[in-house]
């Protein structure tokens, strides 16, 4: 297993759940911009081992974490919707 920021996985999973409820473009470029902005607003959760990933998964299921992910994605989507780069 490699070093990875487990928040990337959490954001990717939550993005597909939250994005349909937000008035924002869902092209790949906009999704990547939303992901990057959301990740920059959240603390990283680095894991190296499968055991570390398991502990992080348990943490990710806490209600506050779910709310933080949804809020970060929503804020990021508003920023991207106001300044879409998919035309570049």
PAVO-96743 format. One record per residue: x, y, z of N, C-alpha, C, O in turn; residue number from 1. Coordinates in steps of 0.001 Angstrom, whole numbers. Example, Ala and Ser with C-alpha at 12.3 -4.5 7.8 and 13.67 -1.06 7.14 Angstrom:
((13190 -5690 7800) (12300 -4500 7800) (13200 -3300 7800) (14236 -3319 8465) 1);
((12850 -2250 7080) (13670 -1060 7140) (12900 30 7870) (13409 1138 8039) 2);
//
This chain:
((840 -1175 0) (0 0 0) (890 1246 0) (1959 1247 610) 1);
((459 2276 -667) (1202 3521 -751) (621 4558 185) (-504 4421 666) 2);
((1394 5589 435) (917 6724 1211) (-178 7422 416) (-9 7720 -767) 3);
((-1310 7681 1084) (-2389 8371 380) (-3208 9178 1371) (-3287 8866 2559) 4);
((-3807 10219 840) (-4700 11051 1632) (-6091 10437 1497) (-6720 10534 444) 5);
((-6558 9817 2552) (-7839 9128 2500) (-9004 10093 2279) (-10082 9669 1861) 6);
((-8804 11368 2550) (-9861 12351 2314) (-10224 12414 837) (-11354 12764 494) 7);
((-9283 12082 -43) (-9587 12057 -1474) (-10699 11049 -1765) (-11626 11334 -2523) 8);
((-10596 9880 -1160) (-11612 8839 -1342) (-12952 9319 -789) (-13995 9151 -1422) 9);
((-12906 9916 397) (-14148 10397 1030) (-14825 11459 183) (-16043 11431 1) 10);
((-14034 12403 -340) (-14597 13470 -1172) (-15178 12901 -2455) (-16272 13292 -2863) 11);
((-14466 11985 -3098) (-14961 11393 -4347) (-16294 10677 -4133) (-17203 10792 -4955) 12);
((-16408 9947 -3039) (-17651 9233 -2748) (-18785 10208 -2429) (-19903 10053 -2920) 13);
((-18493 11201 -1613) (-19514 12161 -1198) (-19899 13090 -2350) (-21047 13529 -2426) 14);
((-18971 13393 -3237) (-19231 14269 -4370) (-20369 13731 -5227) (-21261 14481 -5624) 15);
((-20337 12442 -5510) (-21381 11830 -6334) (-22740 11846 -5646) (-23775 11783 -6310) 16);
((-22742 11929 -4332) (-23982 11987 -3567) (-24524 13417 -3485) (-25734 13631 -3559) 17);
((-23631 14386 -3333) (-24028 15774 -3093) (-24247 16559 -4392) (-25172 17367 -4471) 18);
((-23427 16337 -5388) (-23451 17145 -6606) (-24807 17199 -7309) (-25177 18267 -7798) 19);
((-25561 16111 -7385) (-26870 16204 -8046) (-27838 17179 -7363) (-28799 17630 -7987) 20);
((-27597 17501 -6107) (-28468 18412 -5366) (-28009 19865 -5441) (-28622 20742 -4833) 21);
((-26945 20120 -6177) (-26380 21459 -6288) (-26454 21896 -7739) (-26215 21103 -8649) 22);
((-26786 23156 -7950) (-26846 23675 -9308) (-25434 24036 -9760) (-24957 25153 -9563) 23);
((-24793 23057 -10369) (-23400 23215 -10784) (-23122 22232 -11917) (-23728 21163 -11999) 24);
((-22194 22617 -12781) (-21784 21733 -13867) (-21164 20465 -13286) (-20464 20516 -12274) 25);
((-21423 19329 -13930) (-20847 18080 -13432) (-19881 17448 -14439) (-19691 16232 -14455) 26);
((-19266 18307 -15290) (-18243 17779 -16201) (-17012 17399 -15381) (-16877 17826 -14235) 27);
((-16128 16612 -15951) (-14952 16120 -15223) (-14055 17258 -14738) (-13534 17199 -13624) 28);
((-13870 18287 -15556) (-12999 19394 -15160) (-13575 20110 -13941) (-12838 20429 -13008) 29);
((-14886 20364 -13938) (-15515 21031 -12798) (-15491 20130 -11559) (-15272 20613 -10448) 30);
((-15712 18832 -11743) (-15632 17902 -10608) (-14239 17907 -9990) (-14097 17887 -8767) 31);
((-13221 17932 -10828) (-11843 17950 -10315) (-11556 19262 -9581) (-10889 19264 -8547) 32);
((-12064 20380 -10118) (-11879 21662 -9436) (-12584 21664 -8083) (-12026 22135 -7092) 33);
((-13800 21143 -8039) (-14552 21055 -6781) (-13800 20181 -5786) (-13676 20527 -4611) 34);
((-13302 19053 -6264) (-12547 18137 -5399) (-11310 18820 -4828) (-11044 18720 -3631) 35);
((-10559 19507 -5671) (-9330 20172 -5219) (-9638 21253 -4185) (-8966 21333 -3156) 36);
((-10637 22077 -4444) (-10990 23148 -3511) (-11482 22561 -2190) (-11101 23036 -1120) 37);
((-12317 21542 -2261) (-12836 20912 -1042) (-11703 20279 -232) (-11658 20425 989) 38);
((-10793 19580 -905) (-9673 18951 -200) (-8781 19990 475) (-8267 19746 1567) 39);
((-8595 21127 -153) (-7764 22176 437) (-8404 22804 1669) (-7718 23448 2462) 40);
((-9707 22622 1837) (-10376 23208 3001) (-10534 22216 4151) (-11000 22586 5229) 41);
((-10155 20975 3933) (-10295 19932 4950) (-8932 19441 5415) (-7971 19466 4646) 42);
((-8835 18993 6666) (-7547 18437 7115) (-7283 17098 6432) (-8203 16298 6260) 43);
((-6036 16848 6042) (-5722 15571 5395) (-5770 14425 6396) (-5551 14620 7591) 44);
((-6056 13243 5898) (-6035 12010 6696) (-5174 11003 5927) (-5678 10219 5123) 45);
((-3876 11044 6191) (-2968 10164 5469) (-2965 8771 6071) (-2967 8610 7291) 46);
((-2959 7769 5207) (-2872 6379 5636) (-1789 5691 4822) (-1499 6062 3685) 47);
((-1200 4675 5443) (-164 3896 4773) (-553 2429 4745) (-319 1741 3751) 48);
((-1138 1950 5818) (-1490 543 5916) (-2991 347 5775) (-3767 1296 5884) 49);
((-3384 -879 5535) (-4816 -1181 5465) (-5475 -955 6817) (-6639 -559 6883) 50);
((-4738 -1204 7901) (-5269 -971 9237) (-5533 517 9427) (-6561 898 9989) 51);
((-4616 1358 8965) (-4805 2805 9044) (-6008 3253 8236) (-6747 4145 8653) 52);
((-6206 2632 7080) (-7361 2962 6250) (-8653 2561 6945) (-9650 3278 6862) 53);
((-8644 1425 7627) (-9825 973 8355) (-10191 1961 9460) (-11356 2328 9611) 54);
((-9189 2390 10232) (-9450 3371 11298) (-9993 4676 10715) (-10902 5288 11276) 55);
((-9428 5089 9593) (-9884 6320 8962) (-11302 6160 8432) (-12093 7100 8507) 56);
((-11640 4989 7896) (-13014 4737 7436) (-13999 4847 8588) (-15076 5421 8433) 57);
((-13641 4305 9732) (-14514 4394 10901) (-14725 5849 11289) (-15840 6257 11612) 58);
((-13654 6629 11255) (-13754 8048 11573) (-14644 8766 10560) (-15422 9650 10920) 59);
((-14519 8377 9290) (-15261 9048 8221) (-16760 8843 8341) (-17531 9631 7794) 60);
((-17184 7822 9032) (-18609 7566 9154) (-19270 8387 10258) (-20491 8345 10411) 61);
((-18498 9113 11008) (-19084 9946 12046) (-19912 11042 11393) (-19559 11540 10323) 62);
((-21004 11416 12030) (-21923 12405 11469) (-21244 13738 11188) (-21492 14353 10151) 63);
((-20398 14187 12094) (-19736 15474 11883) (-18871 15445 10633) (-18815 16421 9885) 64);
((-18196 14321 10409) (-17353 14189 9233) (-18200 14248 7968) (-17817 14892 6991) 65);
((-19343 13581 7981) (-20252 13608 6832) (-20701 15044 6547) (-20739 15476 5395) 66);
((-21034 15764 7595) (-21479 17149 7444) (-20341 18030 6922) (-20559 18889 6067) 67);
((-19134 17817 7439) (-17974 18597 6982) (-17687 18353 5506) (-17382 19290 4768) 68);
((-17783 17114 5079) (-17557 16781 3673) (-18598 17453 2783) (-18254 18062 1770) 69);
((-19863 17344 3159) (-20937 17942 2366) (-20785 19462 2306) (-20991 20063 1252) 70);
((-20426 20084 3429) (-20252 21537 3462) (-19081 21969 2584) (-19190 22950 1848) 71);
((-17970 21252 2655) (-16793 21589 1851) (-17091 21448 360) (-16672 22283 -441) 72);
((-17807 20405 -6) (-18165 20194 -1413) (-19115 21280 -1882) (-18961 21803 -2986) 73);
((-20091 21624 -1065) (-21062 22656 -1437) (-20377 24001 -1627) (-20634 24692 -2614) 74);
((-19511 24380 -700) (-18788 25649 -822) (-17913 25647 -2069) (-17859 26641 -2793) 75);
((-17239 24551 -2318) (-16380 24440 -3498) (-17203 24516 -4774) (-16777 25139 -5747) 76);
((-18372 23895 -4786) (-19240 23906 -5973) (-19725 25319 -6274) (-19837 25696 -7440) 77);
((-20010 26098 -5248) (-20435 27490 -5451) (-19301 28283 -6107) (-19540 29064 -7028) 78);
((-18089 28084 -5641) (-16925 28774 -6213) (-16745 28383 -7676) (-16537 29243 -8532) 79);
((-16825 27102 -7956) (-16644 26612 -9328) (-17792 27074 -10223) (-17559 27436 -11376) 80);
((-19016 27071 -9722) (-20167 27507 -10518) (-20043 28981 -10912) (-20466 29380 -11998) 81);
((-19463 29779 -10024) (-19287 31202 -10312) (-18116 31460 -11258) (-18078 32489 -11932) 82);
((-17165 30533 -11310) (-15967 30692 -12134) (-15598 29398 -12845) (-14509 28870 -12620) 83);
((-16476 28871 -13698) (-16175 27587 -14351) (-14974 27714 -15299) (-14831 28700 -16023) 84);
((-14127 26697 -15271) (-12947 26681 -16158) (-13122 25700 -17311) (-12210 25537 -18122) 85);
((-14270 25049 -17398) (-14413 24009 -18424) (-14445 24550 -19844) (-14429 23776 -20801) 86);
((-14490 25858 -19993) (-14464 26458 -21322) (-13042 26715 -21810) (-12828 27037 -22979) 87);
((-12067 26570 -20906) (-10664 26829 -21255) (-10081 25699 -22051) (-8911 25750 -22429) 88);
//
